[in-house]
């Protein structure tokens, strides 16, 4: 696949961060193994400047947040959050998510990121509460690990190309 097609296919693997696909397109366009592609894309992110990584983390929406309610999530994020039942929160659960989102962003300066596919609301809320106890560096690294998990799941869903 040529560079243009590669970028078009994989630009959304990392949330609102087509730069990842753009950076790996030159040497990954002929790779048809989603595992190898995931490694190359993760390596690109891991070797990016800290500011670029922070921008990537901040590109992720709050879980069960206002963007979800307003219908402003990407198609992938909408599907991922729905798979965990985040589109079916009770009023109490929604308020709990809002409080945790606010507390987390106030403490760390970026949104809580978790690969929620194959999780449920209770597991996510538990992880949210536990991770709020972490320090900044731990959460920064955890966010990147979770982002790589999300990307891997998205790559697996895409398969070997368009």
N, CA and C atoms as a LAMMPS dump frame, in Angstrom:
ITEM: TIMESTEP
0
ITEM: NUMBER OF ATOMS
486
ITEM: BOX BOUNDS ff ff ff
-5.0000000000000000e+02 5.0000000000000000e+02
-5.0000000000000000e+02 5.0000000000000000e+02
-5.0000000000000000e+02 5.0000000000000000e+02
ITEM: ATOMS id mol type element x y z
1 1 1 N 0.855 -1.164 0
2 1 2 C 0 0 0
3 1 3 C 0.903 1.229 0
4 2 1 N 0.487 2.27 -0.709
5 2 2 C 1.324 3.466 -0.749
6 2 3 C 1.148 4.299 0.524
7 3 1 N 1.996 5.288 0.678
8 3 2 C 2.022 6.122 1.89
9 3 3 C 0.663 6.761 2.173
10 4 1 N 0.058 7.31 1.152
11 4 2 C -1.236 7.985 1.311
12 4 3 C -2.303 7.02 1.824
13 5 1 N -2.382 5.85 1.215
14 5 2 C -3.366 4.849 1.64
15 5 3 C -3.085 4.35 3.057
16 6 1 N -1.806 4.184 3.367
17 6 2 C -1.419 3.732 4.706
18 6 3 C -1.906 4.743 5.752
19 7 1 N -1.61 6.001 5.518
20 7 2 C -2.012 7.045 6.468
21 7 3 C -3.526 7.116 6.566
22 8 1 N -4.206 7.024 5.452
23 8 2 C -5.677 7.058 5.47
24 8 3 C -6.239 5.89 6.28
25 9 1 N -5.62 4.732 6.157
26 9 2 C -6.098 3.546 6.855
27 9 3 C -5.806 3.591 8.349
28 10 1 N -4.638 4.075 8.724
29 10 2 C -4.171 3.947 10.107
30 10 3 C -4.1 5.256 10.896
31 11 1 N -4.53 6.355 10.323
32 11 2 C -4.442 7.658 11.002
33 11 3 C -5.208 7.699 12.318
34 12 1 N -6.278 6.93 12.438
35 12 2 C -7.093 6.968 13.646
36 12 3 C -6.74 5.941 14.703
37 13 1 N -5.694 5.175 14.477
38 13 2 C -5.317 4.141 15.443
39 13 3 C -4.95 4.78 16.781
40 14 1 N -4.221 5.878 16.726
41 14 2 C -3.914 6.656 17.93
42 14 3 C -4.825 7.883 17.902
43 15 1 N -5.639 8.017 18.934
44 15 2 C -6.712 9.01 19.031
45 15 3 C -6.257 10.415 18.626
46 16 1 N -6.88 10.948 17.567
47 16 2 C -6.604 12.306 17.085
48 16 3 C -5.105 12.566 16.926
49 17 1 N -4.358 11.551 16.536
50 17 2 C -2.901 11.671 16.417
51 17 3 C -2.394 10.992 15.151
52 18 1 N -2.772 11.522 13.985
53 18 2 C -2.324 10.898 12.732
54 18 3 C -0.812 10.937 12.548
55 19 1 N -0.115 11.74 13.353
56 19 2 C 1.341 11.821 13.236
57 19 3 C 2.007 10.468 13.431
58 20 1 N 1.39 9.591 14.198
59 20 2 C 1.994 8.269 14.412
60 20 3 C 2.01 7.5 13.093
61 21 1 N 0.881 7.437 12.425
62 21 2 C 0.817 6.755 11.124
63 21 3 C 1.71 7.449 10.101
64 22 1 N 1.764 8.765 10.149
65 22 2 C 2.603 9.503 9.209
66 22 3 C 4.08 9.169 9.401
67 23 1 N 4.503 9.036 10.657
68 23 2 C 5.91 8.739 10.94
69 23 3 C 6.316 7.325 10.525
70 24 1 N 5.434 6.368 10.672
71 24 2 C 5.82 4.989 10.355
72 24 3 C 5.481 4.588 8.921
73 25 1 N 4.753 5.411 8.206
74 25 2 C 4.305 5.055 6.853
75 25 3 C 5.449 4.699 5.912
76 26 1 N 6.545 5.406 6.009
77 26 2 C 7.656 5.19 5.079
78 26 3 C 8.243 3.785 5.17
79 27 1 N 8.247 3.197 6.369
80 27 2 C 8.857 1.879 6.51
81 27 3 C 7.884 0.789 6.932
82 28 1 N 6.605 1.127 7.064
83 28 2 C 5.631 0.124 7.507
84 28 3 C 4.525 -0.139 6.493
85 29 1 N 4.519 0.558 5.394
86 29 2 C 3.414 0.457 4.436
87 29 3 C 3.226 -0.944 3.868
88 30 1 N 4.279 -1.743 3.854
89 30 2 C 4.17 -3.093 3.295
90 30 3 C 4.003 -4.179 4.356
91 31 1 N 3.859 -3.79 5.604
92 31 2 C 3.7 -4.762 6.69
93 31 3 C 2.235 -5.16 6.796
94 32 1 N 1.98 -6.446 6.769
95 32 2 C 0.596 -6.917 6.863
96 32 3 C 0.321 -7.666 8.173
97 33 1 N 1.248 -7.607 9.108
98 33 2 C 1.109 -8.238 10.417
99 33 3 C 0.734 -7.15 11.429
100 34 1 N -0.49 -7.21 11.979
101 34 2 C -0.947 -6.166 12.892
102 34 3 C -0.088 -6.11 14.159
103 35 1 N 0.455 -7.233 14.58
104 35 2 C 1.329 -7.245 15.744
105 35 3 C 2.61 -6.462 15.506
106 36 1 N 3.225 -6.681 14.361
107 36 2 C 4.456 -5.957 14.02
108 36 3 C 4.161 -4.475 13.822
109 37 1 N 3.058 -4.177 13.181
110 37 2 C 2.667 -2.791 12.978
111 37 3 C 2.426 -2.106 14.328
112 38 1 N 1.789 -2.804 15.251
113 38 2 C 1.549 -2.258 16.592
114 38 3 C 2.88 -1.944 17.279
115 39 1 N 3.854 -2.834 17.137
116 39 2 C 5.177 -2.607 17.74
117 39 3 C 5.838 -1.362 17.162
118 40 1 N 5.781 -1.217 15.84
119 40 2 C 6.408 -0.062 15.197
120 40 3 C 5.736 1.245 15.607
121 41 1 N 4.41 1.226 15.669
122 41 2 C 3.685 2.433 16.055
123 41 3 C 3.944 2.762 17.531
124 42 1 N 3.967 1.757 18.379
125 42 2 C 4.248 1.987 19.802
126 42 3 C 5.665 2.532 19.975
127 43 1 N 6.604 2.001 19.212
128 43 2 C 7.982 2.478 19.286
129 43 3 C 8.057 3.952 18.881
130 44 1 N 7.302 4.32 17.875
131 44 2 C 7.252 5.714 17.433
132 44 3 C 6.779 6.611 18.579
133 45 1 N 5.713 6.208 19.248
134 45 2 C 5.174 6.984 20.366
135 45 3 C 6.174 7.005 21.524
136 46 1 N 6.729 5.863 21.844
137 46 2 C 7.65 5.772 22.981
138 46 3 C 8.907 6.613 22.776
139 47 1 N 9.283 6.841 21.522
140 47 2 C 10.472 7.633 21.227
141 47 3 C 10.164 9.082 20.872
142 48 1 N 8.903 9.45 20.944
143 48 2 C 8.508 10.836 20.69
144 48 3 C 8.904 11.71 21.877
145 49 1 N 8.966 12.985 21.641
146 49 2 C 9.251 13.932 22.718
147 49 3 C 8.143 13.859 23.768
148 50 1 N 8.498 14.133 25.002
149 50 2 C 7.537 14.095 26.108
150 50 3 C 6.337 14.992 25.819
151 51 1 N 6.561 16.145 25.232
152 51 2 C 5.464 17.067 24.913
153 51 3 C 4.499 16.439 23.912
154 52 1 N 5.039 15.718 22.941
155 52 2 C 4.204 15.043 21.944
156 52 3 C 3.412 13.915 22.597
157 53 1 N 4.038 13.184 23.497
158 53 2 C 3.341 12.118 24.227
159 53 3 C 2.211 12.694 25.079
160 54 1 N 2.47 13.804 25.742
161 54 2 C 1.442 14.452 26.561
162 54 3 C 0.274 14.913 25.692
163 55 1 N 0.585 15.429 24.535
164 55 2 C -0.46 15.841 23.593
165 55 3 C -1.318 14.64 23.182
166 56 1 N -0.677 13.505 22.961
167 56 2 C -1.39 12.273 22.617
168 56 3 C -2.309 11.848 23.763
169 57 1 N -1.8 11.868 24.978
170 57 2 C -2.624 11.492 26.127
171 57 3 C -3.824 12.433 26.229
172 58 1 N -3.575 13.712 26.074
173 58 2 C -4.65 14.713 26.188
174 58 3 C -5.652 14.632 25.038
175 59 1 N -5.312 13.942 23.97
176 59 2 C -6.246 13.784 22.841
177 59 3 C -7.364 12.796 23.165
178 60 1 N -7.231 12.071 24.256
179 60 2 C -8.239 11.071 24.635
180 60 3 C -9.384 11.709 25.399
181 61 1 N -10.587 11.243 25.129
182 61 2 C -11.754 11.805 25.815
183 61 3 C -11.904 11.254 27.23
184 62 1 N -12.629 11.994 28.047
185 62 2 C -13.001 11.469 29.359
186 62 3 C -13.879 10.244 29.168
187 63 1 N -13.786 9.315 30.098
188 63 2 C -14.666 8.151 30.069
189 63 3 C -16.019 8.539 30.642
190 64 1 N -17.079 8.178 29.931
191 64 2 C -18.448 8.544 30.318
192 64 3 C -18.531 10.046 30.56
193 65 1 N -17.886 10.795 29.694
194 65 2 C -17.819 12.243 29.861
195 65 3 C -18.819 12.994 29.004
196 66 1 N -18.683 14.3 29.043
197 66 2 C -19.612 15.18 28.335
198 66 3 C -19.561 14.977 26.825
199 67 1 N -18.38 14.662 26.292
200 67 2 C -18.268 14.429 24.847
201 67 3 C -19.079 13.212 24.43
202 68 1 N -19.106 12.202 25.292
203 68 2 C -19.898 11.008 24.998
204 68 3 C -21.381 11.365 24.982
205 69 1 N -21.813 12.097 25.984
206 69 2 C -23.217 12.492 26.08
207 69 3 C -23.619 13.341 24.877
208 70 1 N -22.725 14.218 24.455
209 70 2 C -23.012 15.101 23.326
210 70 3 C -22.849 14.411 21.972
211 71 1 N -22.309 13.186 21.965
212 71 2 C -22.093 12.472 20.71
213 71 3 C -20.883 12.968 19.95
214 72 1 N -19.902 13.526 20.668
215 72 2 C -18.727 14.115 20.027
216 72 3 C -17.49 13.221 20.015
217 73 1 N -17.639 11.941 20.346
218 73 2 C -16.497 11.028 20.339
219 73 3 C -16.217 10.523 18.929
220 74 1 N -14.992 10.074 18.701
221 74 2 C -14.702 9.402 17.437
222 74 3 C -15.516 8.108 17.395
223 75 1 N -15.662 7.567 16.216
224 75 2 C -16.403 6.306 16.077
225 75 3 C -15.768 5.2 16.922
226 76 1 N -14.439 5.122 16.901
227 76 2 C -13.748 4.1 17.693
228 76 3 C -14.003 4.29 19.184
229 77 1 N -13.87 5.515 19.673
230 77 2 C -14.092 5.77 21.103
231 77 3 C -15.532 5.484 21.499
232 78 1 N -16.468 5.822 20.631
233 78 2 C -17.877 5.543 20.903
234 78 3 C -18.096 4.043 21.067
235 79 1 N -17.553 3.259 20.142
236 79 2 C -17.696 1.797 20.206
237 79 3 C -17.01 1.218 21.436
238 80 1 N -15.815 1.724 21.749
239 80 2 C -15.065 1.212 22.895
240 80 3 C -15.791 1.496 24.208
241 81 1 N -16.271 2.718 24.357
242 81 2 C -16.973 3.06 25.592
243 81 3 C -18.303 2.309 25.696
244 82 1 N -18.985 2.144 24.582
245 82 2 C -20.244 1.389 24.601
246 82 3 C -19.999 -0.079 24.947
247 83 1 N -18.875 -0.637 24.488
248 83 2 C -18.582 -2.045 24.77
249 83 3 C -18.425 -2.299 26.268
250 84 1 N -18.062 -1.253 27.012
251 84 2 C -17.906 -1.362 28.461
252 84 3 C -19.155 -0.888 29.202
253 85 1 N -20.196 -0.552 28.441
254 85 2 C -21.442 -0.107 29.058
255 85 3 C -21.425 1.324 29.548
256 86 1 N -20.45 2.11 29.108
257 86 2 C -20.358 3.485 29.578
258 86 3 C -21.444 4.379 28.989
259 87 1 N -22.111 3.897 27.976
260 87 2 C -23.24 4.643 27.412
261 87 3 C -24.532 4.333 28.153
262 88 1 N -24.459 3.5 29.17
263 88 2 C -25.649 3.096 29.929
264 88 3 C -25.503 3.396 31.423
265 89 1 N -24.689 4.377 31.764
266 89 2 C -24.477 4.732 33.172
267 89 3 C -25.766 5.244 33.803
268 90 1 N -25.966 4.853 35.04
269 90 2 C -27.052 5.45 35.822
270 90 3 C -26.634 6.884 36.164
271 91 1 N -27.55 7.651 36.683
272 91 2 C -27.231 9.028 37.074
273 91 3 C -26.115 9.029 38.118
274 92 1 N -26.183 8.136 39.076
275 92 2 C -25.163 8.039 40.128
276 92 3 C -23.803 7.667 39.525
277 93 1 N -23.786 6.694 38.611
278 93 2 C -22.527 6.296 37.979
279 93 3 C -21.953 7.442 37.147
280 94 1 N -22.821 8.116 36.401
281 94 2 C -22.369 9.233 35.578
282 94 3 C -21.745 10.31 36.464
283 95 1 N -22.385 10.626 37.574
284 95 2 C -21.846 11.637 38.494
285 95 3 C -20.515 11.179 39.082
286 96 1 N -20.398 9.901 39.379
287 96 2 C -19.135 9.361 39.907
288 96 3 C -18.033 9.482 38.861
289 97 1 N -18.34 9.136 37.609
290 97 2 C -17.355 9.296 36.543
291 97 3 C -16.938 10.756 36.403
292 98 1 N -17.894 11.686 36.47
293 98 2 C -17.56 13.103 36.332
294 98 3 C -16.632 13.556 37.459
295 99 1 N -16.94 13.137 38.682
296 99 2 C -16.101 13.51 39.833
297 99 3 C -14.688 12.939 39.686
298 100 1 N -14.595 11.69 39.267
299 100 2 C -13.283 11.069 39.087
300 100 3 C -12.522 11.708 37.93
301 101 1 N -13.209 11.975 36.814
302 101 2 C -12.571 12.658 35.682
303 101 3 C -11.984 13.997 36.139
304 102 1 N -12.773 14.768 36.878
305 102 2 C -12.321 16.082 37.335
306 102 3 C -11.138 15.959 38.288
307 103 1 N -11.22 15.051 39.252
308 103 2 C -10.139 14.871 40.224
309 103 3 C -8.856 14.411 39.536
310 104 1 N -8.994 13.503 38.59
311 104 2 C -7.836 12.97 37.887
312 104 3 C -7.154 14.064 37.067
313 105 1 N -7.953 14.813 36.301
314 105 2 C -7.369 15.873 35.471
315 105 3 C -6.748 16.974 36.326
316 106 1 N -7.355 17.255 37.469
317 106 2 C -6.78 18.265 38.349
318 106 3 C -5.436 17.797 38.898
319 107 1 N -5.332 16.529 39.257
320 107 2 C -4.089 15.997 39.821
321 107 3 C -2.992 15.829 38.772
322 108 1 N -3.354 15.298 37.583
323 108 2 C -2.336 14.926 36.605
324 108 3 C -2.225 15.862 35.401
325 109 1 N -3.266 16.613 35.113
326 109 2 C -3.214 17.522 33.966
327 109 3 C -3.535 16.863 32.639
328 110 1 N -4.04 15.651 32.686
329 110 2 C -4.465 14.934 31.481
330 110 3 C -5.574 13.968 31.88
331 111 1 N -6.344 13.49 30.893
332 111 2 C -7.469 12.61 31.215
333 111 3 C -7.02 11.19 31.588
334 112 1 N -7.852 10.532 32.362
335 112 2 C -7.67 9.126 32.696
336 112 3 C -7.834 8.324 31.412
337 113 1 N -6.854 7.505 31.088
338 113 2 C -6.912 6.686 29.874
339 113 3 C -6.849 5.218 30.292
340 114 1 N -7.801 4.459 29.759
341 114 2 C -7.833 3.017 30.011
342 114 3 C -8.426 2.333 28.793
343 115 1 N -7.826 1.24 28.393
344 115 2 C -8.398 0.424 27.321
345 115 3 C -9.609 -0.29 27.922
346 116 1 N -10.791 0.228 27.647
347 116 2 C -11.993 -0.243 28.339
348 116 3 C -12.686 -1.419 27.661
349 117 1 N -12.323 -1.696 26.428
350 117 2 C -12.921 -2.852 25.761
351 117 3 C -12.625 -4.087 26.606
352 118 1 N -13.591 -4.915 26.817
353 118 2 C -13.502 -6.124 27.654
354 118 3 C -13.517 -5.805 29.15
355 119 1 N -13.915 -4.589 29.515
356 119 2 C -14.083 -4.205 30.919
357 119 3 C -15.541 -3.819 31.14
358 120 1 N -15.901 -3.588 32.393
359 120 2 C -17.244 -3.09 32.689
360 120 3 C -17.124 -1.852 33.576
361 121 1 N -18.254 -1.203 33.84
362 121 2 C -18.235 0.049 34.583
363 121 3 C -17.589 -0.11 35.963
364 122 1 N -17.932 -1.177 36.662
365 122 2 C -17.395 -1.381 38.013
366 122 3 C -15.872 -1.53 37.978
367 123 1 N -15.342 -2.286 37.021
368 123 2 C -13.89 -2.463 36.901
369 123 3 C -13.198 -1.146 36.566
370 124 1 N -13.828 -0.366 35.714
371 124 2 C -13.244 0.912 35.312
372 124 3 C -13.231 1.879 36.492
373 125 1 N -14.332 1.946 37.223
374 125 2 C -14.389 2.831 38.393
375 125 3 C -13.366 2.418 39.448
376 126 1 N -13.187 1.115 39.623
377 126 2 C -12.191 0.612 40.575
378 126 3 C -10.78 1.016 40.151
379 127 1 N -10.469 0.844 38.866
380 127 2 C -9.148 1.228 38.352
381 127 3 C -8.941 2.734 38.48
382 128 1 N -9.981 3.484 38.188
383 128 2 C -9.932 4.941 38.289
384 128 3 C -9.526 5.347 39.707
385 129 1 N -10.228 4.815 40.691
386 129 2 C -9.953 5.143 42.093
387 129 3 C -8.551 4.725 42.508
388 130 1 N -8.126 3.551 42.09
389 130 2 C -6.794 3.059 42.442
390 130 3 C -5.704 3.913 41.806
391 131 1 N -5.869 4.256 40.552
392 131 2 C -4.831 5.008 39.842
393 131 3 C -4.739 6.454 40.31
394 132 1 N -5.774 6.986 40.898
395 132 2 C -5.704 8.339 41.454
396 132 3 C -4.668 8.433 42.573
397 133 1 N -4.292 7.315 43.146
398 133 2 C -3.302 7.286 44.226
399 133 3 C -1.864 7.313 43.699
400 134 1 N -1.695 7.127 42.414
401 134 2 C -0.357 7.081 41.82
402 134 3 C 0.263 8.47 41.725
403 135 1 N 1.579 8.489 41.473
404 135 2 C 2.264 9.754 41.218
405 135 3 C 2.196 10.065 39.712
406 136 1 N 2.594 11.276 39.365
407 136 2 C 2.506 11.745 37.979
408 136 3 C 3.25 10.831 37.013
409 137 1 N 4.506 10.518 37.315
410 137 2 C 5.306 9.709 36.382
411 137 3 C 4.695 8.331 36.143
412 138 1 N 4.193 7.715 37.205
413 138 2 C 3.55 6.406 37.071
414 138 3 C 2.323 6.508 36.176
415 139 1 N 1.521 7.537 36.385
416 139 2 C 0.304 7.687 35.575
417 139 3 C 0.608 8.056 34.133
418 140 1 N 1.629 8.85 33.921
419 140 2 C 2.022 9.192 32.553
420 140 3 C 2.379 7.915 31.798
421 141 1 N 3.215 7.081 32.403
422 141 2 C 3.609 5.815 31.767
423 141 3 C 2.425 4.867 31.628
424 142 1 N 1.574 4.807 32.64
425 142 2 C 0.391 3.94 32.57
426 142 3 C -0.529 4.38 31.447
427 143 1 N -0.704 5.69 31.286
428 143 2 C -1.541 6.202 30.196
429 143 3 C -0.994 5.754 28.845
430 144 1 N 0.307 5.836 28.664
431 144 2 C 0.895 5.399 27.391
432 144 3 C 0.717 3.905 27.169
433 145 1 N 0.875 3.115 28.212
434 145 2 C 0.659 1.664 28.097
435 145 3 C -0.786 1.385 27.684
436 146 1 N -1.725 2.071 28.304
437 146 2 C -3.134 1.888 27.975
438 146 3 C -3.429 2.35 26.547
439 147 1 N -2.812 3.426 26.124
440 147 2 C -2.989 3.918 24.757
441 147 3 C -2.48 2.883 23.76
442 148 1 N -1.356 2.256 24.069
443 148 2 C -0.844 1.198 23.188
444 148 3 C -1.817 0.015 23.13
445 149 1 N -2.447 -0.318 24.231
446 149 2 C -3.452 -1.394 24.232
447 149 3 C -4.627 -1.018 23.329
448 150 1 N -5.08 0.218 23.445
449 150 2 C -6.183 0.696 22.603
450 150 3 C -5.781 0.597 21.133
451 151 1 N -4.578 1.066 20.828
452 151 2 C -4.096 1.038 19.443
453 151 3 C -4.033 -0.388 18.92
454 152 1 N -3.544 -1.307 19.745
455 152 2 C -3.448 -2.708 19.318
456 152 3 C -4.832 -3.274 18.995
457 153 1 N -5.81 -2.976 19.839
458 153 2 C -7.173 -3.444 19.585
459 153 3 C -7.735 -2.831 18.303
460 154 1 N -7.432 -1.586 18.073
461 154 2 C -7.892 -0.929 16.84
462 154 3 C -7.207 -1.526 15.615
463 155 1 N -5.926 -1.798 15.713
464 155 2 C -5.223 -2.432 14.599
465 155 3 C -5.769 -3.823 14.323
466 156 1 N -6.042 -4.571 15.364
467 156 2 C -6.622 -5.904 15.185
468 156 3 C -7.977 -5.805 14.485
469 157 1 N -8.743 -4.784 14.813
470 157 2 C -10.065 -4.596 14.188
471 157 3 C -9.924 -4.233 12.705
472 158 1 N -8.889 -3.473 12.38
473 158 2 C -8.655 -3.092 10.983
474 158 3 C -8.195 -4.3 10.171
475 159 1 N -7.412 -5.148 10.805
476 159 2 C -6.875 -6.318 10.101
477 159 3 C -5.641 -5.917 9.307
478 160 1 N -5.492 -6.469 8.157
479 160 2 C -4.285 -6.234 7.367
480 160 3 C -4.428 -5.082 6.392
481 161 1 N -5.461 -4.303 6.523
482 161 2 C -5.578 -3.148 5.644
483 161 3 C -6.989 -2.953 5.142
484 162 1 N -7.15 -1.894 4.373
485 162 2 C -8.486 -1.535 3.878
486 162 3 C -9.019 -2.517 2.851
